[in-house]
Amino acid sequence: KGSASQQDKALDPSRISILNWNIYKGQRDNWKSDFQRYSYIHDVVIIQEAHLDDEMKKLLDSEHHNWSLNAAFFLNSKPTGVMTASKVKPVYSCGQRTTEPLIRLPKTSLISYYPVAGEEQNLLVANIHSINFTFGVDVYKEQLDALYEAMKHHQGPVVLAGDFNTWSDERMKIVMEMADRLSLSSLNYTNHNHTRTLVLGNALDHVFYRGLEPLEHDTWHVTSSDHNPTRVSFRVKHEPQTHIDVAKN
């Protein structure tokens, strides 16, 4: 874990910037420069296939990011999995692990809770790298159901993001059903569909949200990974209060 500077105690409700990116285990030469370029300007960085080698540790330390890694496996003796890094220290983090039924390598998810200045409820950030290689969708659905169970009681704002491996309509349907059960909205990717990572014509990476209003969002084209990073800035959205006038007797 890293350490936050003293002034970064809580997220700013008027602007919370999020980056979602599968960094391909940092296997390409230019991943480091792109990670520096994109990560430092965001409050919360949601990473899949994070490989915690010495280079990654130096990058995290240089940005004073708090971070949690839920390792799926070890590559070259270094843990690899989903990582959520932030400028604000999370209140709490917990992880889940599901084993791929064919290749037997786990996929992981990570839930982190962040304080938001002036708000009673924390921001829940869920980071998932979904099951990939299956004959059916049973295990895929089990992984998402387990994440749903961990998220369903949270009353505050939510960001659910990651590499969902939604390369089929059947998988996408399962993801959208989960989003619907949690009352999550999806970003409108109309203006940058050409930069989103596609397999069999389907996007793999998604950002869902609740209790937040997107201010701006984009997807960058990169050569440093087989996935392109998505950025989005939110502000906390307050539902209008219902006022009941009680007549005086």
C-alpha positions as CSV (number, residue, x, y, z in Angstrom):
1,K,0.0,0.0,0.0
2,G,1.1,3.5,-0.7
3,S,0.5,6.6,1.4
4,A,-1.6,9.7,0.6
5,S,-0.5,13.2,1.3
6,Q,-2.1,14.8,4.3
7,Q,-4.3,17.2,2.3
8,D,-5.9,14.3,0.3
9,K,-8.3,13.1,2.9
10,A,-11.5,12.8,0.8
11,L,-12.6,12.9,-2.8
12,D,-14.0,16.2,-4.1
13,P,-17.8,15.7,-4.8
14,S,-17.8,18.3,-7.6
15,R,-15.2,16.3,-9.6
16,I,-14.1,12.7,-9.2
17,S,-11.9,11.5,-12.1
18,I,-11.7,7.8,-12.9
19,L,-9.4,5.8,-15.2
20,N,-10.3,2.2,-16.2
21,W,-7.6,0.2,-18.0
22,N,-6.4,-3.3,-18.6
23,I,-2.6,-2.8,-18.9
24,Y,-1.7,-6.2,-20.3
25,K,0.6,-7.0,-17.4
26,G,3.0,-4.2,-18.5
27,Q,4.4,-6.4,-21.2
28,R,4.8,-3.8,-23.9
29,D,7.7,-1.4,-24.0
30,N,5.8,1.9,-23.7
31,W,3.4,0.9,-20.9
32,K,5.3,2.8,-18.3
33,S,5.2,6.2,-20.0
34,D,1.5,5.8,-20.8
35,F,0.7,4.7,-17.2
36,Q,2.5,7.8,-15.9
37,R,0.7,10.1,-18.4
38,Y,-2.8,8.8,-17.7
39,S,-2.7,7.7,-14.1
40,Y,-1.4,10.8,-12.4
41,I,-4.3,13.1,-13.5
42,H,-7.0,10.8,-12.0
43,D,-8.3,10.4,-8.5
44,V,-9.0,6.7,-8.8
45,V,-7.2,4.4,-11.2
46,I,-8.9,1.0,-11.9
47,I,-6.5,-1.4,-13.4
48,Q,-6.8,-5.0,-14.6
49,E,-3.8,-7.3,-15.3
50,A,-1.6,-5.1,-13.0
51,H,1.8,-6.8,-12.6
52,L,3.4,-5.6,-9.3
53,D,7.0,-5.6,-10.3
54,D,9.6,-3.1,-9.2
55,E,8.8,-0.7,-12.0
56,M,5.1,-0.6,-11.0
57,K,6.0,-0.1,-7.4
58,K,8.2,2.9,-8.3
59,L,5.4,4.4,-10.4
60,L,2.9,4.0,-7.6
61,D,5.2,5.4,-5.0
62,S,6.1,8.4,-7.2
63,E,2.5,9.4,-7.5
64,H,1.8,8.8,-3.7
65,H,-1.0,6.5,-4.6
66,N,-2.8,4.4,-2.1
67,W,-3.3,1.1,-3.7
68,S,-4.7,-2.4,-3.2
69,L,-4.0,-5.4,-5.4
70,N,-6.1,-8.6,-5.4
71,A,-3.7,-11.1,-7.0
72,A,-5.0,-13.7,-9.4
73,F,-1.6,-15.4,-9.9
74,F,2.1,-14.8,-9.9
75,L,4.1,-14.0,-13.0
76,N,7.9,-14.1,-12.7
77,S,7.4,-14.3,-8.9
78,K,5.4,-11.1,-8.8
79,P,1.6,-10.8,-8.0
80,T,-0.7,-10.0,-10.9
81,G,-4.4,-9.2,-10.7
82,V,-6.8,-6.3,-10.3
83,M,-5.5,-3.1,-8.7
84,T,-7.2,0.1,-7.6
85,A,-5.0,3.0,-6.8
86,S,-6.1,6.4,-5.5
87,K,-4.9,9.7,-4.2
88,V,-7.4,9.3,-1.3
89,K,-7.0,6.5,1.2
90,P,-9.8,4.0,1.0
91,V,-11.9,3.4,4.1
92,Y,-12.0,-0.3,3.4
93,S,-11.2,-2.8,0.6
94,C,-12.1,-6.4,0.0
95,G,-11.5,-8.8,-2.8
96,Q,-13.0,-11.9,-4.5
97,R,-11.5,-14.7,-6.6
98,T,-13.0,-17.0,-9.2
99,T,-11.1,-19.8,-11.0
100,E,-11.3,-20.0,-14.8
101,P,-12.9,-23.4,-15.5
102,L,-10.7,-24.3,-18.5
103,I,-7.3,-22.7,-18.0
104,R,-7.6,-22.9,-14.1
105,L,-6.2,-19.5,-13.6
106,P,-8.2,-17.2,-11.3
107,K,-9.8,-13.9,-12.2
108,T,-10.3,-11.4,-9.4
109,S,-12.4,-8.4,-8.4
110,L,-11.8,-5.7,-5.8
111,I,-14.2,-3.4,-3.9
112,S,-13.0,-0.2,-2.3
113,Y,-14.8,2.5,-0.4
114,Y,-13.7,6.1,-0.5
115,P,-14.7,9.1,1.7
116,V,-16.3,12.0,-0.2
117,A,-16.0,15.5,1.3
118,G,-19.2,16.6,2.9
119,E,-21.1,13.4,2.0
120,E,-22.4,10.9,4.5
121,Q,-22.0,7.9,2.2
122,N,-18.7,6.6,0.8
123,L,-18.1,6.1,-2.9
124,L,-18.0,2.3,-3.7
125,V,-15.6,1.5,-6.5
126,A,-15.8,-2.1,-7.8
127,N,-13.0,-3.3,-10.1
128,I,-13.5,-6.6,-12.0
129,H,-11.6,-8.8,-14.5
130,S,-14.2,-11.2,-15.6
131,I,-13.9,-14.9,-16.5
132,N,-12.8,-15.3,-20.1
133,F,-12.5,-18.9,-21.3
134,T,-15.7,-20.9,-20.7
135,F,-17.9,-23.2,-22.8
136,G,-21.1,-21.7,-21.2
137,V,-21.8,-18.8,-19.0
138,D,-22.5,-20.4,-15.6
139,V,-19.2,-19.6,-14.0
140,Y,-19.2,-16.2,-15.6
141,K,-22.6,-15.5,-14.1
142,E,-21.4,-16.9,-10.7
143,Q,-18.6,-14.4,-10.6
144,L,-20.9,-11.4,-11.3
145,D,-23.5,-12.7,-8.8
146,A,-20.9,-12.9,-6.1
147,L,-19.9,-9.3,-6.8
148,Y,-23.5,-8.2,-6.8
149,E,-24.0,-9.8,-3.4
150,A,-21.0,-7.7,-2.1
151,M,-22.4,-4.5,-3.6
152,K,-26.2,-4.7,-3.2
153,H,-26.5,-3.1,0.3
154,H,-24.4,0.0,-0.4
155,Q,-26.6,3.1,-0.4
156,G,-24.1,5.6,-1.6
157,P,-22.6,6.4,-5.1
158,V,-21.1,3.6,-7.1
159,V,-18.6,3.0,-9.9
160,L,-18.4,-0.5,-11.3
161,A,-15.7,-0.8,-14.0
162,G,-13.3,-3.3,-15.5
163,D,-12.6,-5.7,-18.2
164,F,-15.8,-7.7,-18.4
165,N,-14.8,-9.9,-21.3
166,T,-18.2,-9.3,-22.9
167,W,-17.3,-10.8,-26.2
168,S,-20.8,-12.3,-26.7
169,D,-24.3,-11.0,-26.5
170,E,-25.1,-13.6,-23.8
171,R,-22.3,-12.3,-21.6
172,M,-23.4,-8.7,-22.2
173,K,-26.9,-9.6,-21.2
174,I,-25.7,-11.0,-17.9
175,V,-23.7,-7.8,-17.2
176,M,-26.6,-5.5,-18.1
177,E,-29.0,-7.6,-15.8
178,M,-26.6,-7.1,-12.9
179,A,-26.3,-3.3,-13.7
180,D,-30.1,-3.1,-13.8
181,R,-30.4,-4.9,-10.4
182,L,-28.0,-2.4,-8.9
183,S,-29.7,0.6,-10.7
184,L,-26.5,1.4,-12.5
185,S,-26.2,3.5,-15.6
186,S,-23.8,3.0,-18.4
187,L,-21.6,5.6,-20.1
188,N,-22.8,6.7,-23.5
189,Y,-19.9,5.6,-25.8
190,T,-21.4,6.9,-29.0
191,N,-18.6,9.4,-29.6
192,H,-15.7,7.1,-29.0
193,N,-16.8,3.6,-30.0
194,H,-14.0,3.5,-32.6
195,T,-11.4,3.6,-29.9
196,R,-13.0,1.0,-27.6
197,T,-11.4,-2.5,-27.5
198,L,-13.6,-4.9,-29.5
199,V,-13.6,-8.7,-29.8
200,L,-16.1,-10.3,-32.2
201,G,-17.6,-6.8,-32.5
202,N,-18.3,-6.5,-28.8
203,A,-16.7,-4.1,-26.3
204,L,-14.9,-5.7,-23.4
205,D,-14.3,-2.7,-21.0
206,H,-17.2,-0.9,-19.3
207,V,-17.9,1.8,-16.7
208,F,-21.2,1.8,-14.8
209,Y,-22.3,4.3,-12.2
210,R,-25.0,5.3,-9.8
211,G,-25.5,8.5,-7.7
212,L,-23.1,10.3,-10.0
213,E,-23.3,12.5,-13.1
214,P,-20.7,12.2,-15.8
215,L,-19.1,15.5,-16.7
216,E,-16.9,14.3,-19.5
217,H,-15.5,11.0,-20.7
218,D,-13.3,9.6,-23.4
219,T,-11.3,6.5,-24.6
220,W,-7.7,6.9,-25.7
221,H,-6.1,4.8,-28.3
222,V,-2.8,3.3,-27.1
223,T,-0.2,0.8,-28.3
224,S,1.0,0.1,-24.8
225,S,-1.7,-2.5,-24.1
226,D,-4.2,-4.7,-26.0
227,H,-6.9,-2.6,-24.3
228,N,-7.5,1.2,-24.6
229,P,-8.0,3.2,-21.4
230,T,-11.3,4.9,-20.6
231,R,-11.4,8.1,-18.5
232,V,-14.5,9.7,-16.9
233,S,-15.0,12.6,-14.5
234,F,-18.1,12.5,-12.3
235,R,-19.8,14.8,-9.8
236,V,-21.9,13.5,-7.0
237,K,-25.6,13.7,-7.9
238,H,-28.1,14.5,-5.2
239,E,-31.6,13.2,-5.7
240,P,-34.2,15.9,-5.1
241,Q,-35.7,15.7,-1.6
242,T,-39.4,15.2,-1.2
243,H,-40.9,17.8,1.1
244,I,-44.2,17.0,2.8
245,D,-46.1,20.0,4.2
246,V,-48.0,19.1,7.3
247,A,-51.0,21.4,7.9
248,K,-51.1,22.9,11.4
249,N,-54.2,22.2,13.5
